[in-house]
């Protein structure tokens, strides 16, 4: 049985014992569950091949279907992908419930989404996740469910997965920004000057408005 740990959102700092424990678990190649700014997610170290394999097996996910990475701040993004937009645009959207897709860089683990030349990047608006990425590097992040099943807003909804997880970090009931469990809005920005919505998600209207009206990107 995995260890269930209740998070205190007022005390998630880099020296917090929960961050240190989660870092050790991830760097040891295990899968954890954690809250985000939308729904609960499953996370592994994006640099650990064994952990990535475990994540796909746990979710019974098609091995050809990519997973996104999660980083702690905008400055880290260029290490893992080729940015085509301004830093101002990135800071307008992130942190937040948006996944931005760019061409992957050669620094990214070649065994993560090996058949794809792009990568989705997330910076959730959740202090625990961002502190964790700052401590252990990029995370592979996907929803805490079996593939094709409903996303989860509290840890009890995926209790059937607990035995396969090394830790479950309970951030309470989510859904304030994503009550319909839509997940993040996914936007392809691989072509400079253009954007393409891959998944509408929960931040669709704001994202499209910013990209079109403030930054004058063209929708394709």
Buried (B, 14 or more C-beta within 10 A) or exposed (E): EBEBBEBEEEEBEEEBEBBBBBBBBBBEBBBBBBBBBBBBBBBBBBBBBEBBBBBBEBBEBEEEEBBBBBBBBBEBBBEBBBBBBEEEBBEBBBBBBBBBBBBBBEEBBEEBBEEBEBBBBBBBBBBBBBBBBBBBBBBBBBBBBBEEBEBBBBBEBBEEBBEBBBBBBBBEEBBEBBEEBBBBBBBBBBEEEBBBBEBBBBBBEBBBEBBEEEBEBEEE
